[in-house]
Amino acid sequence: MTLKKMYFVDVLYFSVLKKQKMKKHLDEKKKKCKAGKVETRLEFPGREKVKFGEVVEAPPKLSFPKVTFQPFRNEKLTSCKCEFGVQDLTTKNNVI
């Protein structure tokens, strides 16, 4: 065989291998998706069909304790104490 014919034989061989690998990969992916769907169906039954005007029971309401918000005073935001005295953060000058 000549070099060109061998090259085309190799190219065809590798393209066939690539297609087979891709097909195998997609088949495994399909199996994985199908297996996942079966498990979720067993755990969660899904939505109930409710007709208009039908009375249904609602889930209990979640209650969280209220958090009181205390805003910072302006002194804390604009100045801080350091070794040299009070430093004004807005102008970055030391005030003694």
C-alpha positions as CSV (number, residue, x, y, z in Angstrom):
1,M,0.0,0.0,0.0
2,T,1.1,3.5,-0.7
3,L,1.5,6.1,2.0
4,K,-1.7,8.0,0.9
5,K,-3.8,4.9,1.0
6,M,-2.5,4.0,4.5
7,Y,-3.3,7.5,5.7
8,F,-6.9,7.3,4.5
9,V,-7.3,3.9,6.0
10,D,-6.1,5.2,9.4
11,V,-8.3,8.3,9.1
12,L,-11.4,6.1,8.4
13,Y,-10.5,3.7,11.2
14,F,-10.1,6.5,13.8
15,S,-13.3,8.2,12.6
16,V,-15.2,4.9,13.1
17,L,-13.7,4.5,16.6
18,K,-14.6,8.1,17.5
19,K,-18.2,7.5,16.4
20,Q,-18.4,4.2,18.4
21,K,-17.1,6.0,21.5
22,M,-19.5,8.8,21.1
23,K,-22.4,6.4,20.7
24,K,-21.4,4.5,23.8
25,H,-21.1,7.7,25.8
26,L,-24.6,8.9,24.7
27,D,-26.1,5.5,25.5
28,E,-24.6,5.6,29.0
29,K,-25.9,9.1,29.4
30,K,-29.4,8.0,28.5
31,K,-29.3,5.1,30.9
32,K,-28.1,7.5,33.7
33,C,-31.0,9.9,33.0
34,K,-33.6,7.2,32.9
35,A,-32.3,5.7,36.2
36,G,-32.5,9.1,37.9
37,K,-36.0,9.8,36.8
38,V,-37.3,6.5,38.2
39,E,-35.8,7.2,41.6
40,T,-37.3,10.7,41.8
41,R,-40.7,9.4,40.9
42,L,-40.6,7.0,43.8
43,E,-39.6,9.7,46.3
44,F,-41.9,12.5,45.2
45,P,-45.4,11.7,44.0
46,G,-45.9,14.9,42.1
47,R,-48.7,17.4,41.9
48,E,-52.2,16.6,42.8
49,K,-54.9,17.5,40.3
50,V,-57.3,19.9,41.9
51,K,-60.6,20.9,40.3
52,F,-61.9,24.4,40.5
53,G,-64.0,25.1,43.6
54,E,-62.5,22.1,45.5
55,V,-61.4,22.8,49.1
56,V,-57.8,21.8,49.8
57,E,-55.7,21.8,52.9
58,A,-52.7,24.1,52.9
59,P,-49.4,23.2,54.4
60,P,-48.6,24.8,57.8
61,K,-47.2,28.4,57.6
62,L,-43.5,28.7,58.5
63,S,-42.8,31.2,61.3
64,F,-39.5,32.8,62.0
65,P,-38.6,35.0,65.0
66,K,-38.5,38.7,64.2
67,V,-35.1,40.2,64.2
68,T,-34.8,43.8,65.5
69,F,-32.7,46.0,63.4
70,Q,-30.6,48.6,65.3
71,P,-29.0,51.1,62.8
72,F,-25.5,52.3,63.5
73,R,-25.0,55.7,64.9
74,N,-23.1,58.2,62.8
75,E,-20.2,58.3,65.2
76,K,-19.4,54.7,64.6
77,L,-19.5,55.1,60.8
78,T,-17.5,58.3,60.5
79,S,-14.8,58.0,63.1
80,C,-12.8,55.4,65.0
81,K,-10.4,55.5,67.9
82,C,-6.7,54.7,67.4
83,E,-3.4,55.2,69.3
84,F,-3.0,58.8,68.1
85,G,-6.6,60.0,68.9
86,V,-9.9,60.0,67.0
87,Q,-9.5,59.5,63.3
88,D,-12.1,60.9,61.0
89,L,-12.8,58.3,58.3
90,T,-14.5,60.6,55.9
91,T,-11.6,63.1,55.6
92,K,-8.8,60.8,56.9
93,N,-7.5,63.5,59.2
94,N,-6.4,62.8,62.8
95,V,-8.5,64.8,65.4
96,I,-7.0,65.0,68.9
